[in-house]
Amino acid sequence: MRAAAHQTPGELSTSPREPVMAQSQMATAQTAVAQSAQTTTRIETQTRPALYRHWRLDVRGGAAWLYLDVNESGGLRSDYQLKLNSYDLGVDIELADVTTRLRFEHPEVSVVVLTSGKSNVFCAGANIFMLGGSTHPHKVNFCKFTNETRLAIEEATSESGQTWLAALNGVASGGGYELALACDEIHLVDDRSSAVSLPEIPFLAVLPGTGGLTRLVDKRHVRRDRADVFSTRAEGMKGKRAVEWNLVDGVHPASRWDEAIQERVKALTRDKPGRRPVQLPPLEKRASGGEIAYRYVTLKLETALRTATLTVRGPESVPALPADPAELGAAWYPLAMCRELDDALLELRLNQEPVAVVRVRTEGELAQALELDAQLARHRGHWFVQEVLLLLRRTLKRMDYTAKSFFALIEPGSCFGGFLFELALASDRIYMLDDEDGRNRIALGALNGGALPMGNGLSRLAQRFLHDPAHAEALLKEVPREFGAQEALDAGLVTVAPDALDWDDEVRVAIEERASLSPDALTGMEASLRFGGPETMETKIFGRLTAWQNWIFQRPNATGPQGALTLYGKPESPSFDRRRT
């Protein structure tokens, strides 16, 4: 979990036995923490720059300066204060929003400088009192979301030509350093007190939860023994040692800090001419009677049954693309639908925790879906079309990483074709009605061949046929290609194809049975089965989060009455069960 010591600059040399934390944070009321643990607060993930409370964006030509300046009283709950640029989910929701807006609204930007708007501290990581007062599901979902945001930062560099540079003008501990690790370059001020650290293990008996350990060795190639020392040294490292160990890329004295960062920005800035900005307006979103409706997406909740139905409507028409596709703006179907789908998935994850099974449906014309699929594939060389596809890729990954059971239901009137068939391939099971007249059909398109890969780097079709890669390739030789129910079943594209007589009962029983099983066991099973094949840094981060951090956060050594996280900031010392398991 993204837990970090909330440090003041002068405390970095403090003994690891002493919590490195400002006295103002230690004075936070502990009784409120206990009371708030079971409080449910609705979380809204839609925001925009005019509503930001914690970030400031300054775009200067081809460079953007993003300042973290956390409003201490602006947390999602009232039982903690966000001291020392510590953060909660609300802070990261704004960061996720700005990372997307930079790619659409400021496509001319080639360098993003991530720095602090406060003196002497960059970021003290996730707020510990927030973690102490959160339910276990919220902690895990918080970690997932922050992981996804950091991966989006890395994707901006690798796919969108936006290099992120972390300018650490103060202490960066825990999640603060993990945020820096997501950037392409890290620079640290050399002022004798500023350092980088991952103090979760010595202070809180938990792990860095947004990929810190994995990025140290997989991304920055920090030697194993040095990573071991660094991860158990609560005060962290600074100066030349931090550079020597590759924890940062450069250190600069305070006297020439601004000059040094400006020099790197100038060296990294690249021209990106002819890109028309695309503004992202607020989504049209209506909630009424257990239903959340957007223009193209509807989420219907059946709370008593612990189920939901997610319906995506296909394109109503497929207009020819203008010479500059960016003229279509945010109303263009694939961009509008994708933004709505992403918000609906976050609604399920953050506000509908009891929902166990999600029916995934589509409505529309299969031919229209296939025409749009082909259009997107033909024009993916244009920056705007490519950004839309990258957003769709991130949204489908969000579905992959969501701890819900997804059952795709393919019935007459569905439009599971091309990129919309990815919704079915991302589901845990696919049910397709075998109708008498053969009107119920699915189709593969050009984008099913790898344009929307999973976190392991494979297309969902290749993932489905790990046992027979040649079969996946054969299915894509002539696209678009349609399949009736029995053809789809024979090709391995669906799980089961009941006829009309058995459809209702078979689907109902399957959903009821699934909803009756342990949610913990299902989460572990789904996370294990969804990602076969090769492992990447991304799958390692999520896999280790699920398997290790999820477990550690329920262990008494961390969250028990005498656990390190429970007692952080109190005069008592934690008491550990010393058995290694």
N, C-alpha and C positions, 0 to 999 in steps of 0.2 A: 504494500500500500504506500501511497505517496506521503510518507510521514517524514518530517524533518525537524531538526532542532531549530528553534527560533532564536537566532543569535544576534547579539550586538557585536560590532566589529572588534571591540577590545577583549572579547571573551574567547577568542579562538584558541588561546593557549591554555585555557582552563583544563583541568584534569578530566579525562573521559568519565570519571565517576560522578562528576557534577553536571547536572543539566545545563546546557548552554542556552539560556533563555532570559529575556528581559523580565525584570521584576513585575512590570505591568501586566505581562501575559500570565505570570504565575498567580497573580491576584484574581484572575477570572473566577467567577463563582462556580464551584464544583457541584453544588446542589442542582443548579440548572442543567448541568450536563446529564445527570442521571435522569432528570425528569423529561428531558428532550429526546432521550434515546428512542422512545416509542412514538414520538410526534411525527405525523405525516404532513409534510409541506409540499404542496404542488409545485413542480418545477417547470418553468417555461423556458424552452430552449431557443425561442425566436427572439432576436434582438437586432439592433442596428446601431451605428456609431453615435447617433444622437442620444441613445439610451445608455451608453457605456458609463460605468461607474469606476472602472479600475484600469482602463487603458486609454492612452492618447496616441493618435496616429498623425504623423507629420510627413507628407509626401513632398519630396524636393526633387522634381524631375525624375531621373531614373532610379532614385533611392528613396526608401521609406524608413522613417525612424519610428519605432514602436516602443512607447514608454510604459512600463509597468508601474503604476502609481495607485496602489490598492487603497480603497476607501475602507478604513478600519471598521467602521460601523455598517458596512454594506454587505455583510454576510447573508446567506440564505436563511439562517436562523439567528435568534437574538442572544443565544447563550454563549457566544464567543465573539471576540474581536480579531480582526485580521491584521495583527501587529506585524511590523517588519516585512511588509510585502508578502506575507503568507497568504495562501489562497484556499478557496473552497471551489465547489463545482461552478458557482456563479462566475467566478473569475475566469475559469477555463471555458465556459460557454461563450464569453465575450472573445476570448482568444481564438476559439474555433471559428467564430463568425468573421473575425478580421482576416484570418488566413484565407478563407474563401473569397471575401470581398477583394482582397489584394489581387487575386488572380483574375477576377472579372471586372472590377471597377477601376483597377489600376494596372492594366496589363503592360504598361510601359515600364513598370518597376522591375529592375533586375537585381537589386540588392535590398534586403530588409535588415536593418540594424535593430536588434532586440536588446534593450537596455532598461535601466531603472530610472524612474522619475524622482526617486528619493536618494539622498546622499548616504554613502557608507553601507548601503545594503542593496544587493540586486534582488534576491528573493530567498526567503527563509523556508520555502517549501510548503507543503500542505499544512494547514492549521491543525495542530495536534488536538486542541480542545474540540474542534469540529469532528475529528475522527473519533475521539473518545465518546462523543455524544451521538454518534450516528449508528443506525442499525447496520447489521452485517451486510445485507443486500445493497444498501446505499454505498458502503465503503467499496464493495466490489464494482458496482456500476460507475462510481466516481473514478476508480482506477482505469476501467475500460475506456471511458470517455477521454480521459487525459492521454491515455495511450494512443487513441485514434487521432487526437489533435496533433500529437508530436509526429506521428507517421505522416500526417498531412503536410506538416512543415518539411519533412524530408522529401516528400513527393514533389513539393513545390520547387525544390532545388533540382531534383533528378529529371522532372518531366516538364516543368514550366519555366525554366530559366530564371528562377528567383532564388538567388543565393541568400541564405540566412546567416547572419553574423551575430554572435552573442557578445556584446560588449559589457562585461561584468565590472561595473563600477562600484562594487562592494561585495559583501559576503554572498556566496551562492551555495546554499546547503540543501541537502535532500532533494526535494522536487525542484528547487531552484536550479541546482546543478543538472538534474535530469532534463529540465527544459533547455538548458544550454547544450547538453549533449545531442539534442535533436537538430541543432544548427550545424552548418557546414564548417564554420570556424568559431573558435572560442578565444576571446582575448580578456585578460584579467589585469586590473589595475594593481600596480606594485606599490602599496602604501603601508607595508609592514603589518597590516591587519587583515586585509581582504584575502580570502581563501576559498577553495572549493572543497566540498565534503559530502559524503554520504553517511550520515550518523545514525541511520535507522537501527542497525544491528546493535551497537553499543548502548544506545539510549532507549530504544523502544522495543527491542526484541522482535522486530519485524524486518521486512526486506524493503529496499527501494522498489516501488510498485509501478513505475512507468518506464521500465526498461533500462534503468541505470547500470545494473551489473552486466546485462547483456551488451549494451552499447560500449561499455568499457573495453570488452575483449573482442567483440565481433566487429564493431565499427571503428573504434580508435586503436584497436590492436595493442592495448596496454598488456604488458606481460602478466601472466597469471599470478606470480608471486607478488608483484607490485600492486596488482588489483586487490589481492588479499590483504596486504598491509593497509592500503588506502581505505578499503571498505570497513575496516575495524578500527580505524584511527578517527575518533570522533571530531577532533579539531581540524581535520582535513589537511590540505597542503596548499602552499602559496609560492610565489616567486619562481626562481629558476628551477627548483625541484619539480614544480607542477609542469613546467615546460619539458624538462628532461624525461619525466615519466609519461609524457604525451597526454596529460590530463587537460591541458590547454594548449593553444597554438602559439600564444605569445603573451608576454607580460610587459607592461609599459609603466614607467613612473608617472605619478600623478601630475607632475609638472608638464608632461607632454602627452597626456592621455588623449585629449580631444584631437590633437594633431595626428597622433598615430592611428586613431580610428578613421579619421578623414582620409588618410593615405590609403588604408585598406579599402575603404568604400570606393575611392577613385579607381583603384586598381581592379576592382571587381565589377564595376559598372559597365554594362554593355548596352548598346543602342537596340531598341526594339520598336522600330518605326511602323507607322501605319496601322496601329491597333486601336480600334474604336472601343472606348469603355462601355461596359454593359452594367447598368445599375440593377441592383437586386432589391426590389420593393418588398414590403411586408407581405407575407402569405395571406391569402384569403382563407380563413379558418373559422369554422362555426361548430360549437359544441352544444348538443341538445339531446336530452333523453338517452344517454348512453351511446351517442354516436358523435364522432368527430369527422366533419366533412370538409374537404378541400375541393378544388375544382376537378381534379383528376383522381384523387385518392379518398377513400372513405374507410374509417376504422369504426367498426361496430362492436361494442363490448357487451358480452353476456356474463356479467359479474358473478351471478349465482353459480354458473356452470364452470367458471374459471377458463372461459374460452373467449376468443375474439375472431372477427372476420376482417381481413385486410383486402380491400378490393381496389384494383388499379384499372382505371378506364383507359383504353387505348386512344391513339390520336384520331381526332374527328376528320382530319384531312392532312395531306402532306404537300404543302406548298413548295414550289420550286425555290431553291435557295438563291438569294440575290448574289451579286458578285462579292459582296462582303456579308457573309452570314451573320455577323454581329448586329446587322440592322434589325434582325428579328427580335433581339433583346431577350429579356427574362420571360416573356410570355410564350416563347417558342416551346412547343410541347415537351421535348425531352428534358429541357432545363427546368421548366415549371413542375413537371411530374416528379422529377428527381428530388427537387427541394421539398416537395410535399411528402414524398415517401420517406425521406430521411427524418423529417419531423415526426411522422407517424411512428417510425421505429423507435425513436427516442421517447415518445409518449408511452409506448409499450414497456420500454425498459425502465424508465425512471418513475412513472406515475401509475403503472399497472402491474406492480410486482406479482400479485396473486395469479395473473393470467398464465395458464399453463400451455395451452394449445392455440395456435393461430391458423385459421383457415386462410389460405392465400388464393384469391380469385382474380381474374381479369374479365373485362367486358369490352367488346368492340369488334372491329373488323380485322380478321387475320391478315388480309391483303394489305391493309393500311399499315399494320405493324411491320410487315416485311418490306414494304416500300420505304418506310422511314429507316429501317435497319440498313438497307442498301445505301440510302442517301448518306447516312452517318459514316458508313464505311468508306464511301467514295471521297468524302470531303474531310476526312480526319486530319489531313495535312494542314488545314486552316486552324489557326490558334484557338478560335472560339469554339469550333466543333470539337477540337481535342480537349479543351477545358471541360466541356459538357460531358464528354465520355469519361474523363478522369473523375468528375464529380459522381457520375453514375457508378464508376468502379468503387469509389470510396463508400457510397451508399450501400451497394451490394455487399461489400465487406462488413459494413455495420450489421447487416442482416446475418452474415456468417457468424459474427461474434456475439449475437444476442442470445441470451439464455432463455429461449422459448422454443417449443416444438412447433415447427412450421410444416403444415400439411397442404400441399397444393391440390386444388380441386379443379379439374378440367372438365367443363360441361359445354353443351352447345351455347354459342354466344360468347365463348371465351376468345381471347386473342393472344394466346401464349405462342408468340412467334418471334424469332430473332432475339433482340436484347430483352424483350419481355419474357421470353422463355427462360432467361436467366433466373427469374423469380422462382420458377419451378425447380430448376437445377439447384438453386440455393436451399430448397426445402428438404426436410428430412425424409419425407415420403411424397410420392406423386400419384394421385388417384385420377384416372381418366375414364369417364363414362363411355361405355361401348354402346352407342346408339344405333338403332336399326337402319337409319337412312344414311349414316356415315357423314353427317354434317359436322360432327365434333372432330376437330383436327388441331394438330400442333404443327410447328414448322421450325426448322433450323435456318439461320441466316448467317451472313458474313461475320457478324460480331460475336457469334458463338465460338469462333475459332481461336480466341486468345486476346481479343481487344479489351476484355474485362476480367483480368485474372484475379484469382484468390490471393490470399496472403502468402501462400506457398509457391506462387509464381505460375501455377497451372491454371488453364481454363477449367471451368466447371465441367465441361464435357470430358476433357482429358482426365480430370479427377474421378469422374464417374466410371471411366473405363481404364483404370490403372492396370487391370489385368490383361487388357487387350488394346494397346495404343493404336494399333493398325485399324481397329474397328472405329475408333473415334475419328481418325483421319478419313476413312472411307465415307462416313456419314456426312462429312463436310465437302466432299469432292464436287457435288453439284448443289449449290445453294442459290436461291432458297429451295428447300425441299420439305414437302408436307407429308404428314403421317396421320392415318386414321388410328383408331384405338388399338386394334389388333397389330397393325404395323408398328406402332410405337412400342407396344409390349414386346413384340418379337425383337425389335431393335435395342431393347433395354433402356428406352428413354422414359418409361413410366414404371411405377412399382406394381400396380395392379389395375385391371380394366374391367370392373364389374358391369354387368348389363343393367338395364333400367329396373328390372325386377329386384335386384340385390343392392343397387346403388345406395339408397337411403339408409338401409339397415347397416350395411358394411361400413360406410363412412361414420355413421353415428356411433357404432360400437367401438370403432378404432379410436375415435376422439375421446369417448368416455373412458375407455381403458387407459389411454395415455394420461388423461387428467388425473387418474387415480394413483399414479405412480409417484414415488418420491421425487420432488423437484431437485433435490441435491444430486441424487443418482442420475437423473436425466441430464442435468447440466454437465456432469462429468462424462457421461456417455456421448452426448452430442458433440462436445468439444473434442473428444477423442476420434469420433467417426467422421467428422466433417473435414478433417485435414490429413488425409493420407498422403503418401508420397514424400517428396523432398521437404526438408525443413529450412526455413530462412530465419533471418534475424527477427522478422515480424512474428512468425509463428512461435519462435522461441519465447518472445516477450509475452505473448498471450497465453501460450501453453504453461509457462512457468507461473504466470499470474494465477491461472485457474488452479493448477495443481499444488503450488506451494504457498503463495500468499493467501489464497482463500483458506487453506488449512491453518497456516500460522496465525491468522487473525482470530481463529477460534480457540487457540491454545491458551491455557492459563498463564504461561510465561509472558504472554503479551497482554491479554485482555481479561485475565482472571482478577479476583479481588486484590491480589498482591502482584499483579503483572506490571511490567515496565511501562506499557502504554497507559494503563489505568492510573499509575502513581506518578506519572511525569508531572513535574512542577510542584510536587508535594514533598514534605520533609522525609517521608518514609522511603526506605530503599526497597526495590523489588525483591521478591523471593522466587527463585527458579527451581523447578523440578529439573535436576541435573542429569537425568537419564537421556542419552542420545538415542533417538528413534529413527 
